[in-house]
């Protein structure tokens, strides 16, 4: 004995129509999770892109600093050029040199260049998974020629 539920206009409700409703419910439950995973992947991918650019800018600054005729202006110019090429404005990061004046450093001395900023200033945060106060840092150490 089969019991059919009546739909509008007296048509019997079929099994396919009942499954359609469960598909909508399943989609409503799964879709937010998939969006969260997709946007989280975008956010973490962008974080590693920015981190790589900070590291690359620090390396370019160190390469400029190890030359015997280098000045602090040469180092900051090299870092600024690398960051501008990545599309990161100069007011969104800081450059730290150690020693603070590279022009008077003896040959063979290690020079450390650090480029740092906060994720809230330089990153795209579609979901805010990575905190806005997270530090993005690139550091390079090279010895003076």
PyMOL commands that set and color helices and strands:
alter all, ss='L'
color gray80, all
select helices_A, chain A and resi 8-10+15-65+72-85+90-92+102-104+119-122
alter helices_A, ss='H'
color red, helices_A
select strands_A, chain A and resi 94-98+110-118+135-143
alter strands_A, ss='S'
color yellow, strands_A
deselect
rebuild
show_as cartoon
